[in-house]
Amino acid sequence: MDKPITTILFDLDGTLLDTNELIMQSFEKLLETHYPGKYTRTEILPFLGPTLAETFNKMDPAKTEAMIQEYREWNMANHDRLVAEFDGVTDVLTTLANHGVRMAIVSTKRNDMVLKGLDLIGITQLFEVIIGLDDVQRPKPDPEPLLLAMERLNASKEEVLMVGDNFHDIEGGKNAGVRTAAVAWSAKGPEFLSTFNPDYMLTHISDLYEIVGVTAT
């Protein structure tokens, strides 16, 4: 019988924070400068999830560092204007924390940008551990960031759930030996995520109540 889930690892972008428009526009502005007319929104969609280095290395390794810098400058300048939480995130996560559920962020973003997003909606204090790109050598779907989060939380894999909006999160969870939940509000859609066989598909963040056995009041 499965042990009760006591600890949740969350991806950030596209899972808790609606950063989809920020990311899409950041890529659009950059790619239109470097590759005019080459990339449509549909073609940009697969870039949501992987690290910037992974994405730009496939285009032109010689330009990767410069393109990362340009991307981050526009992204930073427009962050607060284009970012919001998904419905119910603050209320649900606050309730989970009040019921003793332990939580961490495991993201492929730089730590400063993770904190910028969490601070924007005022939920930074809910997370005991934050693992960003600066903390690891191998980002998701490699298990390294999840294993590091569990080590810092002193949590066993049998009690952990990984929640995310992309295959990196689901595959990363499987590689780390934990249960996984995909979010149906992912920009890539629930059908895409279902192909990676997550243990759960969340239609709303409040679905976590039933999974962890919390009664919302």
Buried (B, 14 or more C-beta within 10 A) or exposed (E): EEEEBBBBBBBBBBBBBBBBBBBBBBBBBBBEEBEEEEBEEEEBBEBBBBBBBBBBBEBEEEEBEEBBEBBBEBBBEBBEEBBBBBEBBBEBBBBBBEBEBBBBBBBBBBBEBBBBBBEBBEBBEBBBBBBBBEBBEEBBBBBBBBBBBBEBBEBEBEBBBBBBBBBBBBBBBBBBBBBBBBBBBBBBEBEBBEEBEBBBBBEBBBBBBEBBEBEEE
